[in-house]
């Protein structure tokens, strides 16, 4: 999936003001493994792969995004989806 395909897919399910949930697992002092989810029609949907593609992030062997701050992931996603637009809400689980 290309970056533009990931963004197109995410724009269909994430609307301005929606909440992106992140699950954080530590792999060391600075590196964390992050998964991203949204709730669509009452069901939890894993969007980790599409988010990684959209923000040019790398995935680890377990399919999680390697990052230092979950807020950077969600902020980057919001900016990639709608440059200068309304930020996404974020809940870290």
Order of alpha helices (4+ residues) and beta strands (2+ residues): alpha-beta-beta-beta-alpha-beta-alpha-beta
